[in-house]
Each structure stands twice: as structure tokens, then as C-alpha cells.
Amino acid sequence: MIDDFVRDLQLLWKADSLIGRVWLNVMARRFGLFVFAGLIGVFGLGMANAAGFYALQAPLGPVWAAASVAAADFVLAAIVLVMGRSAAPGPEMELALDVRKMALDSLRADVRGVEETLDALGHEIRTTKDMVLGFVHNPLDAAAQKLLVPAIMAIVKGMRARKDHT
């Protein structure tokens, strides 16, 4: 019973550590994509702005050329941010959550078994205590109840059996 309890605790620990690793990988992936989006934003504002500005300066003028290039860079950075935000754990997360749920259910069953065993042990201890107290307070009554009554019942049953046999 205790071995099952320890095994279930180990299983729960492994499931929780797997869930933690999966979430850590997701968070690292998201962080990497956010950093990448930031780099795109920085390089976009630096390099593409300069090139776009010079390309659009003649037809749009200097102000609208700069605004158009900056808007395109921000749209690209927003797309990468959305991709980073939508990164989700894979199917291994469902498996880890199922294992965790099974481990918790098994632990609950083990705890119920331990409770039942302890309740039975407590009842047995109380019964033994009552018997000892009864024997200490009234040794003759206790001896009569524990020895004489079963002996008389055995004799009566034996006499009945002999009477029925003849």
C-alpha cells in the first residue's frame, strides 16, 4: 500500500515536471520569437527605412515616404508578434496532463485505502482496550464471558449433535 502511494507520488512528480518542461519550452519559443520580432523592428527601422525613404522620396515627398516605410516595418513586427503569441504546446502536453490526472486519482484511492486501514486499526485498538479494561475491572466476569460462555455453547452443541446422531 505504501509502495503504491510512493509510486503514485513519483508518477505525479514526473508528470508535473514534464508539464513544467513543456511550458518552459513554449515560453522559450515565445520569448525567442518576441526577440526576433524586436530585432526585425529595429533593423526594419534602420535599414528598410533608409532604403524605402530614398525610394519613395521622389514620388511622395520626404515626409510621406518616411511614414510609409515606418508603417510597413510596424506591420511586419506585428505579424511576428502574433506568430509568437500563438505558439502553443504540442500534443505532449495533453499526454502529460492525462498522466498527471491518473496519478492524482490513484493517489486519492491510495489515501482512501490508508484511511480505511487506519480506521480499522483504531477500531481494533479501542476493542482491545475495552477488553483489557473489562478484564482489569472484573476479571471473573471477563473470564466467564470469554471462557465459560463459549465452553458451555460448545458442550450444548455437542450434546445436540449426539442427540441428533442417535
Contacts in CASP RR format, 6 or more apart in sequence:
PFRMAT RR
TARGET T0000
AUTHOR 0000-0000-0000
METHOD contacts of the structure
MODEL  1
MIDDFVRDLQLLWKADSLIGRVWLNVMARRFGLFVFAGLIGVFGLGMANA
AGFYALQAPLGPVWAAASVAAADFVLAAIVLVMGRSAAPGPEMELALDVR
KMALDSLRADVRGVEETLDALGHEIRTTKDMVLGFVHNPLDAAAQKLLVP
AIMAIVKGMRARKDHT
1 110 0 8 1.000
1 113 0 8 1.000
1 114 0 8 1.000
1 117 0 8 1.000
4 106 0 8 1.000
4 110 0 8 1.000
5 107 0 8 1.000
5 110 0 8 1.000
5 111 0 8 1.000
5 114 0 8 1.000
8 103 0 8 1.000
8 106 0 8 1.000
8 107 0 8 1.000
8 110 0 8 1.000
9 107 0 8 1.000
11 99 0 8 1.000
11 102 0 8 1.000
11 103 0 8 1.000
11 106 0 8 1.000
12 100 0 8 1.000
12 103 0 8 1.000
12 104 0 8 1.000
12 107 0 8 1.000
14 99 0 8 1.000
15 96 0 8 1.000
15 97 0 8 1.000
15 99 0 8 1.000
15 100 0 8 1.000
15 103 0 8 1.000
16 100 0 8 1.000
18 92 0 8 1.000
18 96 0 8 1.000
18 99 0 8 1.000
19 93 0 8 1.000
19 96 0 8 1.000
19 97 0 8 1.000
19 100 0 8 1.000
22 89 0 8 1.000
22 90 0 8 1.000
22 92 0 8 1.000
22 93 0 8 1.000
22 96 0 8 1.000
23 89 0 8 1.000
23 93 0 8 1.000
25 89 0 8 1.000
26 87 0 8 1.000
26 88 0 8 1.000
26 89 0 8 1.000
29 84 0 8 1.000
29 87 0 8 1.000
30 84 0 8 1.000
30 85 0 8 1.000
30 87 0 8 1.000
33 80 0 8 1.000
33 81 0 8 1.000
33 83 0 8 1.000
33 84 0 8 1.000
33 87 0 8 1.000
34 81 0 8 1.000
34 84 0 8 1.000
36 80 0 8 1.000
37 77 0 8 1.000
37 80 0 8 1.000
37 81 0 8 1.000
37 84 0 8 1.000
38 77 0 8 1.000
38 80 0 8 1.000
40 73 0 8 1.000
40 76 0 8 1.000
40 77 0 8 1.000
40 80 0 8 1.000
41 73 0 8 1.000
41 74 0 8 1.000
41 76 0 8 1.000
41 77 0 8 1.000
44 73 0 8 1.000
44 76 0 8 1.000
45 70 0 8 1.000
45 73 0 8 1.000
48 69 0 8 1.000
48 72 0 8 1.000
48 73 0 8 1.000
49 66 0 8 1.000
49 69 0 8 1.000
49 70 0 8 1.000
49 73 0 8 1.000
51 69 0 8 1.000
52 65 0 8 1.000
52 68 0 8 1.000
52 69 0 8 1.000
53 62 0 8 1.000
53 65 0 8 1.000
53 66 0 8 1.000
53 69 0 8 1.000
54 65 0 8 1.000
55 65 0 8 1.000
56 64 0 8 1.000
56 65 0 8 1.000
56 68 0 8 1.000
56 69 0 8 1.000
57 65 0 8 1.000
60 68 0 8 1.000
131 142 0 8 1.000
134 141 0 8 1.000
134 142 0 8 1.000
135 142 0 8 1.000
135 143 0 8 1.000
END
